[in-house]
């Protein structure tokens, strides 16, 4: 009770364990021994645990004055020369975090205020550029080069181009260029008249002179941007040879309730960094993006210029949503023309297949165009297609009604056929017709028995195989993560997540398509009319027969799974570099109503597993660095080197109908013209 409060708290600790023998010092150690917390075998150290030591250090009032994180030390880190001494003290004491902080706050450091101010002076910037390169600081060296005499006196430098405009000095410039091995530039310097004609161009002398000075470089930036020379506009602000743009994350939220309401809900942009920075670069990039959108809007009839506002991200959302909506409407309005064009293009293929009499009887010359009602129905149905995310639907297995047959009519028919054969051969009775009829009846009844006992189990096994194949991830050996990988069916026993696309008004669509096939397509040639009659007669008896094979104790329809695989598609091709989409397998869940007089097909859903979508995005992300965006986006043609994007793609879902396309770690390098 007589101990101070701080000592009592120390004695109440439960984690006091034997320590290595050290020398006891101070009143605290003597108090511990007096309280019986010392066993005589070990001596307690005066140093408390690290947590307690840090807690006591924070309690000291002097830490605000002379501590390593004190205000005085932080202030000293921002003073020239003194900051170097503080860095040395931090280094000696092993304070690595504080040493990094002092280097970042040093005004005479690599990125200090004094250093960056000195880099604005030609001549001094050349010296600083050499220092940065000697230290291995490439970004700082590139920043210092922006205002160096080396750049201004280069073969395409501002001072060199100005000297080419003046009589006499152009000859001096030509001699200097010739001695340095720049023969083409030396010829250019001699042609004084042509130099004056090109003085106001993007690489002319007056333009480069304006890019040298603060204030006039903004005028050059505006002129370049208004003429669509985005690379030169960026050069006038940056004054470096390249610009690296990196970010941590860009998320595009997509609303997928149905096709009609498909669009961008919002755009989330994380931290964006631009290097090297030697001017108001981020604002210039935003201005260039806004100008590019405006130029695109003026050239495209699908974009209204009134949508362009001051907020760049709001403008991107509005313009993108308008483009998506207008393109969907345009595709639906031209659906009849596209279908007719596709059927017309199919005629040469059909003509090549009609090579002999048999093929001419089986294949028609052409396929007739569909009726307007079918086109109108498709135009009404497509905008209402829904897209949702969730668990893959549970497969409903069919229960066979007949599992085993006893001897019956097939055997009796076979016996009658054998007796008639024996009677004809041995007794000379005219029973051949009876034997033939009995044999055919036996074969037909045996076929019905086979279908009754094996058709339903076969459908169940095919459904299981299709579901297993959908759960199996695609093995693309071009991806590093899939090499030497083997899939086991035990990897994913539960139902995977996937994207479900459901088609509305399925009975109407199926009825219209069936009518078009039977009444128009098959009725266009003789063999087709025969097939149509057979199908009409078979459909009247096939549905009751199938309904009799399945045990149905509920109103749930029968379900058939169809595995569909879309082959590889070349989405984009640029200079022998292709952006290919891999194989895309998905399942069609077809619900059949076997009982009753209603429509046979009630519901159709297309389901694609998330593993397939992830494989598609990963494959696209791997191929993107090989695509030169200068050949795709016209506004990027003036950049000096290929423009490629490196990133990782992912698709996340915030709900059933809200997808989030995530671009992780995007980076791009823009090489500017010199």
matplotlib code that plots the C-alpha trace (Angstrom):
import matplotlib.pyplot as plt

x = [0.0, 2.9, 4.2, 3.5, 0.6, 2.8, 4.8, 1.6, 0.5, 3.8, 3.5, 0.0, 1.1, 0.5, 3.2, 6.2, 8.5, 12.1, 14.5, 18.3, 20.4, 21.0, 22.1, 19.4, 19.2, 17.0, 14.2, 11.7, 13.9, 14.3, 10.6, 10.0, 12.4, 10.7, 7.3, 8.4, 8.3, 12.0, 12.7, 16.4, 17.5, 17.0, 17.5, 14.9, 16.1, 15.2, 14.0, 10.2, 8.6, 8.6, 4.9, 5.3, 8.5, 6.6, 3.8, 6.1, 7.9, 4.7, 3.9, 7.1, 6.4, 9.9, 9.1, 7.2, 10.4, 13.4, 11.9, 12.5, 8.9, 8.8, 7.7, 11.2, 12.8, 10.1, 10.7, 14.5, 14.0, 12.6, 15.6, 18.4, 21.7, 20.1, 18.0, 21.2, 22.4, 19.0, 19.1, 22.6, 21.3, 18.3, 20.6, 23.0, 20.1, 18.5, 15.3, 14.6, 11.1, 12.2, 15.2, 12.9, 10.7, 13.6, 14.9, 11.4, 11.1, 14.7, 14.3, 17.6, 16.9, 15.9, 12.4, 12.9, 11.6, 15.0, 16.1, 13.0, 13.3, 16.9, 15.9, 14.0, 17.3, 19.0, 22.6, 21.9, 19.4, 22.1, 24.3, 21.5, 20.6, 24.1, 23.9, 20.5, 21.9, 25.0, 22.7, 20.5, 17.4, 16.1, 12.8, 14.4, 17.0, 14.2, 12.5, 15.7, 16.3, 13.0, 14.6, 18.2, 20.4, 20.9, 17.2, 17.0, 20.2, 19.3, 18.7, 15.0, 15.4, 13.7, 16.9, 18.1, 14.8, 14.9, 18.4, 17.3, 14.9, 17.6, 19.9, 23.4, 22.6, 20.9, 24.2, 25.9, 23.1, 23.6, 27.3, 26.8, 24.1, 26.3, 29.3, 27.1, 25.9, 22.4, 22.4, 18.7, 18.4, 21.4, 19.6, 16.5, 18.4, 19.7, 16.2, 15.3, 12.1, 10.7, 11.6, 9.5, 6.6, 6.7, 7.3, 3.8, 3.3, 3.3, 7.1, 7.9, 10.3, 7.6, 5.7, 8.7, 9.8, 6.4, 6.7, 9.9, 8.4, 5.8, 2.5, 3.1, 3.3, -0.4, -1.2, 0.7, -1.2, -4.5, -3.5, -2.3, -5.5, -7.8, -6.1, -6.3, -2.5, -2.8, 0.8, 2.2, -0.2, 1.0, 4.7, 4.2, 3.1, 5.3, 8.5, 9.8, 10.3, 7.6, 4.8, 4.0, 0.4, -0.3, -3.2, -4.3, -7.9, -10.6, -14.1, -16.9, -20.3, -22.7, -26.5, -27.6, -31.3, -32.2, -30.8, -33.0, -31.6, -28.0, -25.5, -22.9, -24.1, -21.0, -17.2, -14.9, -11.3, -8.6, -5.3, -3.7, 0.0, 1.7, 5.5, 7.7, 5.9, 7.3, 4.1, 0.3, 0.2, -2.9, -5.1, -3.7, -4.6, -8.2, -8.4, -7.2, -9.7, -12.5, -11.4, -11.2, -14.8, -15.9, -14.2, -15.8, -19.2, -18.9, -17.9, -20.5, -24.3, -24.9, -23.5, -25.1, -22.6, -25.0, -24.0, -20.5, -20.2, -17.4, -17.1, -15.0, -16.3, -19.9, -19.4, -17.8, -20.8, -23.4, -21.7, -21.1, -24.7, -26.0, -23.7, -24.9, -28.5, -28.3, -26.3, -28.9, -31.7, -29.8, -29.1, -32.8, -34.1, -31.8, -32.6, -34.7, -32.1, -29.3, -31.4, -32.2, -28.6, -27.4, -29.8, -28.7, -25.1, -26.0, -27.1, -23.6, -22.8, -25.9, -25.2, -21.7, -23.3, -25.8, -23.3, -25.3, -28.9, -29.1, -27.8, -30.0, -33.0, -31.9, -30.7, -32.8, -31.6, -32.3, -33.9, -36.9, -37.0, -38.9, -42.3, -42.6, -44.3, -41.3, -38.9, -41.3, -41.5, -37.7, -37.5, -39.9, -38.2, -34.5, -34.7, -36.4, -33.7, -32.6, -29.0, -28.5, -25.7, -26.0, -25.8, -26.0, -29.6, -30.0, -30.5, -33.7, -33.2, -35.9, -37.5, -38.0, -41.4, -40.4, -37.2, -37.8, -40.2, -41.5, -41.9, -44.8, -45.7, -42.2, -41.5, -44.9, -44.4, -41.0, -42.4, -45.2, -42.7, -40.6, -43.6, -44.7, -41.3, -41.2, -44.7, -43.8, -40.6, -41.9, -45.6, -45.7, -48.2, -48.5, -47.6, -44.7, -46.8, -47.8, -44.2, -43.0, -45.7, -45.0, -41.3, -41.8, -44.2, -41.7, -38.9, -41.1, -42.2, -38.6, -37.6, -40.4, -39.3, -35.7, -36.7, -39.0, -36.3, -33.1, -34.2, -34.7, -31.5, -29.6, -31.0, -29.9, -26.4, -26.1, -27.3, -24.7, -22.0, -23.0, -23.1, -19.7, -18.2, -19.6, -18.1, -14.7, -12.5, -11.2, -7.5, -5.8, -2.1, -1.1, -1.8, 1.0, -1.3, -2.9, 0.3, 0.8, -2.5, -4.9, -8.5, -10.3, -14.1, -13.7, -12.4, -15.8, -18.5, -21.0, -22.9, -20.7, -21.6, -22.5, -24.3, -27.8, -29.4, -33.1, -35.2, -38.8, -41.9, -40.3, -43.6, -44.4, -40.9, -40.8, -44.3, -43.2, -39.9, -41.6, -44.2, -41.5, -39.5, -42.5, -44.5, -41.7, -38.3, -39.4, -42.2, -39.7, -38.7, -40.1, -38.1, -38.7, -42.4, -42.2, -40.1, -42.7, -45.5, -43.6, -42.7, -46.3, -47.6, -44.8, -45.3, -48.9, -47.7, -44.2, -45.2, -47.7, -45.1, -42.4, -44.8, -45.6, -41.9, -41.4, -42.8, -44.2, -45.4, -45.2, -46.0, -42.2, -41.4, -38.8, -35.4, -32.9, -29.3, -27.6, -23.9, -23.1, -19.4, -18.7, -15.4, -12.5, -13.4, -11.0, -12.4, -9.6, -6.7, -4.0, -0.8, -0.7, -1.5, -4.9, -7.1, -8.8, -11.6, -11.1, -13.7, -16.8, -18.9, -22.3, -25.3, -28.9, -31.4, -34.6, -37.7, -40.2, -43.9, -44.7, -48.1, -51.1, -52.0, -49.9, -46.6, -43.9, -41.0, -41.8, -38.4, -34.9, -31.9, -28.3, -25.8, -22.1, -19.9, -17.8, -14.7, -15.4, -15.8, -12.6, -10.7, -12.0, -10.9, -7.5, -6.9, -7.9, -5.5, -2.6, -3.1, -3.7, 0.0, 0.5, -2.1, -1.0, -3.8, -2.6, -4.1, -7.4, -7.9, -7.4, -6.5, -3.3, -1.8, 0.7, 2.5, 6.1, 6.0, 3.3, 0.7, -0.2, -2.0, -1.0, -3.6, -5.5, -9.2, -11.8, -15.6, -17.3, -21.0, -22.5, -25.9, -27.9, -28.0, -25.1, -21.7, -18.4, -15.7, -12.4, -9.2, -6.4, -3.0, -3.5, -0.4, 0.5, 3.5, 3.0, 6.1, 6.0, 7.4, 10.7]
y = [0.0, 2.3, 1.9, 4.7, 4.1, 3.4, 0.8, -0.9, -1.2, -2.8, -5.3, -6.3, -7.4, -11.1, -11.4, -11.1, -13.9, -14.7, -12.5, -12.9, -11.8, -8.0, -5.5, -4.1, -0.3, 2.3, 2.3, 0.4, -2.7, -2.6, -2.2, -5.3, -7.3, -6.1, -7.1, -10.7, -10.6, -11.6, -15.4, -15.0, -16.9, -14.1, -10.3, -8.0, -5.5, -1.8, -1.7, -2.3, -4.1, -2.3, -1.3, 0.1, 1.9, 3.5, 4.5, 6.2, 7.9, 9.4, 10.7, 12.8, 16.4, 16.9, 14.8, 17.7, 19.7, 17.4, 14.0, 12.4, 13.3, 16.6, 19.8, 21.3, 18.3, 18.4, 22.2, 21.6, 19.0, 21.8, 24.1, 24.0, 22.5, 21.8, 19.1, 17.2, 17.2, 15.9, 13.2, 12.1, 12.0, 9.9, 7.5, 7.1, 6.3, 3.9, 5.9, 4.8, 6.2, 9.6, 9.6, 9.1, 11.8, 14.2, 13.4, 14.1, 17.5, 18.6, 21.7, 21.0, 17.3, 15.6, 16.9, 19.9, 23.3, 24.9, 22.1, 22.4, 26.1, 25.9, 23.4, 26.2, 28.1, 26.9, 26.0, 25.3, 22.6, 20.9, 20.6, 19.3, 16.8, 15.4, 15.2, 13.4, 10.9, 10.3, 9.4, 7.1, 9.4, 9.0, 10.8, 13.9, 13.9, 13.9, 16.8, 18.8, 18.2, 19.9, 23.4, 22.6, 24.1, 20.6, 20.4, 24.0, 23.5, 20.0, 19.4, 20.3, 22.6, 26.0, 28.0, 26.0, 26.5, 30.2, 30.4, 28.8, 31.7, 34.4, 34.9, 34.1, 32.3, 29.6, 28.8, 28.6, 26.2, 24.2, 23.8, 22.8, 20.2, 18.8, 18.4, 16.5, 14.1, 15.5, 15.8, 16.1, 18.8, 20.7, 20.7, 22.0, 24.9, 26.1, 26.4, 29.7, 30.2, 26.9, 27.5, 30.7, 28.8, 26.2, 28.7, 28.5, 24.7, 22.3, 21.8, 25.3, 27.8, 30.2, 27.4, 26.0, 29.4, 29.9, 26.6, 27.8, 30.6, 30.3, 31.9, 31.6, 27.8, 27.9, 29.7, 27.0, 24.4, 25.9, 26.2, 22.5, 21.3, 23.2, 21.7, 18.1, 17.8, 16.3, 15.0, 18.5, 20.1, 17.8, 18.5, 22.3, 21.8, 18.9, 19.7, 16.1, 13.3, 11.0, 11.0, 8.0, 7.8, 5.3, 4.6, 2.2, 1.5, 2.6, 1.1, 1.4, 0.5, -0.9, -1.2, -4.5, -4.7, -5.3, -4.4, -1.3, 0.2, -0.9, 1.8, 3.3, 4.1, 5.8, 5.9, 5.6, 6.7, 6.0, 7.8, 8.9, 9.8, 11.5, 11.4, 13.3, 16.4, 19.8, 21.7, 21.7, 18.3, 16.7, 19.7, 19.6, 15.9, 16.6, 19.4, 17.2, 14.4, 17.0, 18.3, 14.8, 14.1, 17.4, 16.6, 13.1, 14.6, 17.1, 14.3, 11.7, 12.2, 9.9, 12.4, 15.7, 18.5, 19.8, 16.8, 18.1, 19.8, 21.0, 17.8, 15.4, 12.2, 13.3, 14.0, 10.6, 8.9, 10.9, 10.5, 6.7, 6.1, 8.1, 6.1, 2.8, 3.7, 5.1, 2.1, -0.4, 1.6, 1.7, -2.1, -2.8, -0.5, -2.1, -5.7, -6.5, -5.2, -7.2, -10.4, -10.0, -9.2, -12.3, -14.5, -13.0, -13.6, -17.2, -17.9, -18.4, -20.9, -22.9, -22.9, -24.4, -27.2, -28.1, -30.2, -33.3, -34.5, -35.7, -32.4, -30.4, -32.3, -31.8, -28.2, -25.3, -22.6, -19.8, -19.1, -16.7, -13.6, -13.7, -12.0, -8.5, -9.9, -12.0, -9.1, -6.8, -9.5, -9.7, -5.9, -6.0, -8.8, -7.9, -4.7, -6.7, -9.3, -9.3, -9.9, -11.0, -12.4, -15.1, -18.8, -21.0, -22.5, -25.9, -28.6, -30.6, -34.2, -36.2, -39.2, -42.1, -43.7, -47.0, -48.6, -52.3, -54.1, -57.7, -59.9, -58.7, -57.6, -57.4, -61.0, -62.2, -60.4, -62.0, -65.5, -65.0, -64.0, -67.1, -69.4, -67.9, -68.5, -72.1, -72.6, -71.2, -73.3, -76.6, -76.7, -74.4, -72.1, -68.6, -66.8, -64.5, -61.4, -62.2, -62.9, -59.7, -57.7, -59.4, -58.8, -55.1, -54.8, -56.5, -54.1, -51.1, -52.1, -52.9, -49.4, -47.9, -50.0, -48.9, -45.2, -45.7, -47.2, -45.3, -42.0, -40.3, -41.6, -40.6, -37.0, -36.9, -38.0, -35.5, -32.8, -33.8, -33.8, -30.3, -28.9, -30.4, -29.0, -25.5, -25.7, -26.7, -23.6, -23.1, -24.1, -21.4, -22.4, -18.9, -17.6, -18.1, -19.3, -22.1, -23.8, -27.3, -27.2, -30.1, -29.7, -32.1, -32.4, -32.3, -28.7, -27.1, -29.3, -26.5, -24.4, -21.7, -18.1, -17.0, -14.5, -15.5, -14.0, -14.6, -14.1, -12.9, -14.0, -17.3, -19.1, -16.3, -16.3, -20.1, -20.1, -17.4, -19.1, -22.5, -21.0, -19.4, -22.6, -24.8, -22.5, -20.5, -22.2, -25.8, -24.9, -23.3, -26.7, -30.2, -32.2, -29.5, -29.7, -33.5, -32.8, -30.3, -32.8, -35.4, -32.9, -31.7, -35.3, -36.2, -33.2, -34.4, -37.8, -37.0, -34.7, -37.1, -39.9, -37.9, -36.8, -40.5, -41.3, -38.8, -39.1, -35.6, -35.0, -31.3, -28.5, -28.0, -28.3, -30.8, -29.3, -29.9, -28.4, -27.6, -26.8, -24.1, -23.0, -19.9, -20.3, -17.9, -14.4, -11.8, -8.6, -6.3, -6.6, -3.9, -4.5, -8.3, -8.0, -9.4, -9.0, -12.4, -13.5, -17.1, -19.8, -18.9, -21.9, -21.3, -23.4, -23.1, -24.0, -25.0, -25.6, -27.9, -28.2, -31.8, -32.1, -30.0, -28.2, -25.1, -24.1, -26.8, -24.4, -22.2, -20.6, -20.2, -19.0, -18.7, -19.0, -18.3, -19.1, -16.5, -18.6, -18.2, -14.4, -14.1, -16.1, -13.8, -10.7, -12.1, -13.1, -9.6, -8.0, -10.1, -9.1, -5.3, -4.4, -5.7, -3.3, 0.1, 2.4, 5.0, 2.8, 2.6, 6.1, 8.9, 11.5, 9.4, 9.3, 12.1, 10.4, 9.3, 5.7, 3.0, 3.7, 0.6, 0.0, -2.4, -3.3, -6.1, -6.6, -7.9, -8.1, -7.7, -7.5, -5.2, -6.8, -8.9, -6.2, -3.9, -5.0, -3.3, -3.6, -3.0, -1.8, -2.6, -0.9, 0.8, 2.3, 3.9, 5.8, 8.6, 9.3, 12.9, 14.3, 16.1]
z = [0.0, 0.6, -3.0, -5.5, -8.0, -10.9, -9.0, -7.8, -11.4, -12.3, -9.5, -10.6, -14.1, -14.9, -17.5, -15.2, -16.2, -15.3, -17.2, -17.8, -14.9, -14.9, -12.4, -10.1, -10.2, -8.7, -6.1, -8.3, -8.4, -4.6, -4.2, -6.4, -4.2, -1.1, -2.4, -3.0, -6.8, -7.0, -6.6, -5.9, -9.1, -11.5, -11.2, -12.7, -15.3, -14.9, -18.5, -18.7, -21.7, -25.0, -24.7, -21.3, -22.4, -25.3, -23.0, -20.5, -23.3, -24.5, -21.0, -20.9, -21.5, -22.9, -25.9, -27.4, -27.2, -27.8, -28.8, -32.2, -33.1, -31.3, -32.9, -32.6, -34.4, -37.1, -37.6, -37.8, -40.5, -42.8, -42.3, -44.9, -43.7, -40.3, -41.9, -42.9, -39.3, -38.1, -40.7, -39.4, -35.8, -36.8, -38.7, -35.8, -33.3, -35.8, -36.3, -39.9, -40.2, -38.9, -41.2, -44.2, -43.0, -42.6, -46.2, -47.6, -45.7, -46.6, -48.8, -50.4, -50.9, -54.1, -54.1, -51.9, -52.6, -53.1, -55.4, -57.6, -57.7, -58.8, -61.5, -63.2, -64.1, -67.3, -66.6, -62.9, -64.0, -66.1, -63.0, -60.9, -63.6, -63.4, -59.6, -59.8, -62.4, -60.3, -57.3, -59.4, -59.2, -62.8, -62.2, -60.6, -63.5, -66.1, -64.2, -64.2, -67.9, -68.7, -68.3, -69.1, -71.8, -73.1, -74.1, -75.4, -77.5, -78.8, -82.5, -82.1, -79.1, -78.8, -79.1, -82.0, -83.9, -83.2, -84.5, -87.7, -88.4, -88.5, -91.4, -90.5, -87.3, -89.3, -91.0, -87.6, -86.5, -89.6, -89.0, -85.4, -86.4, -89.2, -86.8, -84.4, -87.1, -87.6, -91.4, -92.0, -89.3, -90.9, -94.3, -92.6, -91.0, -94.3, -95.8, -94.2, -96.1, -95.1, -91.5, -91.5, -93.0, -90.3, -87.4, -86.2, -86.5, -83.6, -83.7, -85.1, -83.6, -82.3, -80.6, -79.0, -77.8, -76.2, -74.4, -72.7, -70.5, -67.7, -68.9, -72.6, -72.3, -71.2, -74.5, -76.4, -74.5, -75.5, -79.1, -79.3, -77.5, -79.8, -82.9, -81.4, -80.9, -77.4, -77.2, -78.1, -75.6, -72.9, -73.9, -73.5, -69.8, -68.8, -70.7, -70.1, -72.5, -71.0, -68.4, -66.2, -65.0, -62.3, -60.0, -57.3, -58.4, -60.7, -60.2, -62.7, -61.2, -63.7, -63.3, -64.8, -64.0, -67.6, -71.0, -71.3, -68.1, -68.6, -67.8, -65.5, -62.1, -60.9, -61.3, -58.3, -58.8, -56.2, -55.8, -59.1, -59.4, -62.3, -62.7, -63.3, -62.3, -63.6, -64.0, -63.4, -65.0, -63.4, -64.3, -67.9, -68.2, -67.1, -69.6, -72.4, -71.5, -71.5, -74.9, -76.3, -75.2, -76.7, -80.1, -80.0, -79.3, -82.2, -84.6, -83.4, -83.9, -80.8, -78.3, -77.4, -76.6, -73.9, -71.8, -71.3, -67.9, -65.7, -63.7, -65.8, -64.1, -64.3, -68.0, -68.6, -66.9, -68.8, -72.2, -71.6, -70.6, -73.6, -75.9, -74.5, -74.7, -78.3, -79.5, -78.1, -79.7, -83.0, -82.9, -82.2, -84.9, -87.5, -86.3, -89.4, -91.8, -90.0, -90.1, -93.8, -94.6, -92.7, -94.6, -97.9, -97.1, -96.3, -99.9, -101.4, -98.6, -99.3, -103.0, -102.4, -100.3, -103.0, -105.1, -106.0, -106.2, -102.6, -101.2, -103.5, -102.1, -98.5, -98.6, -99.8, -102.2, -99.7, -96.4, -96.4, -94.3, -91.1, -90.6, -89.2, -86.1, -85.1, -85.6, -83.6, -80.8, -80.6, -80.4, -77.5, -75.7, -75.9, -73.8, -71.0, -70.7, -67.1, -65.8, -62.2, -60.0, -57.4, -56.9, -59.9, -60.0, -58.4, -61.0, -60.7, -61.4, -63.3, -61.6, -64.0, -63.8, -65.4, -64.1, -65.0, -67.4, -67.1, -70.2, -72.3, -75.8, -77.3, -76.3, -77.5, -80.9, -81.2, -80.4, -83.0, -85.6, -84.9, -85.1, -88.4, -89.8, -88.7, -90.0, -93.4, -93.7, -92.3, -93.0, -96.0, -94.4, -95.9, -92.6, -93.9, -93.7, -90.1, -89.1, -90.6, -88.9, -85.6, -85.9, -86.6, -83.7, -81.4, -82.5, -82.0, -78.6, -77.6, -78.7, -76.6, -73.6, -74.1, -74.2, -71.2, -69.0, -70.2, -71.6, -68.2, -66.6, -69.8, -69.5, -65.8, -66.6, -69.4, -67.0, -64.4, -67.0, -68.3, -64.7, -63.9, -67.1, -66.2, -62.7, -64.2, -64.6, -68.1, -68.4, -70.4, -70.6, -71.8, -68.3, -65.8, -63.0, -65.1, -66.2, -64.9, -63.2, -63.0, -62.0, -59.6, -59.4, -55.6, -55.7, -55.7, -54.2, -53.5, -56.0, -57.5, -58.1, -61.6, -63.8, -64.9, -68.0, -68.2, -71.4, -70.8, -72.6, -73.6, -74.6, -77.1, -78.6, -78.9, -80.6, -83.1, -83.9, -84.3, -86.6, -88.7, -89.0, -89.9, -92.0, -93.7, -93.6, -94.1, -96.5, -99.0, -100.6, -101.1, -98.5, -95.9, -96.3, -95.6, -92.5, -91.4, -91.6, -89.7, -87.0, -86.6, -86.3, -83.9, -81.6, -80.9, -79.5, -78.3, -75.5, -73.8, -74.2, -72.5, -69.7, -69.0, -68.4, -65.6, -62.1, -61.2, -57.7, -57.8, -60.3, -60.9, -64.6, -66.0, -66.5, -69.2, -69.2, -72.4, -72.4, -75.0, -75.7, -77.6, -79.5, -79.4, -80.7, -82.0, -80.4, -81.7, -84.1, -84.3, -86.3, -86.0, -82.3, -81.4, -78.4, -78.3, -76.0, -74.8, -75.0, -73.0, -71.8, -70.3, -69.4, -70.7, -68.1, -70.1, -68.1, -69.9, -69.0, -70.0, -68.4, -69.6, -72.8, -72.2, -73.9, -73.8, -73.0, -70.0, -69.0, -70.5, -68.5, -69.6, -66.7, -66.8, -63.8, -62.2, -62.9, -66.6, -66.3, -64.2, -66.9, -69.6, -67.7, -66.8, -70.5, -71.6, -69.0, -70.2, -73.8, -73.2, -73.0, -76.5, -78.0, -79.2, -78.3, -80.9, -83.6, -81.7, -80.3, -82.8, -80.2, -79.2, -82.7, -82.1, -79.2, -80.0, -78.8, -78.4, -75.8, -73.8, -70.6, -67.9, -65.3, -63.6, -64.1, -61.7, -61.5, -58.1, -57.3, -54.7, -55.2, -57.6, -60.3, -59.5, -60.9, -60.2, -62.9, -61.0, -62.7, -60.3, -60.5, -63.9, -65.4, -68.7, -70.1, -72.6, -74.7, -75.8, -79.1, -78.8]

ax = plt.figure().add_subplot(projection="3d")
ax.plot(x, y, z, "-o")
ax.set_aspect("equal")
plt.show()
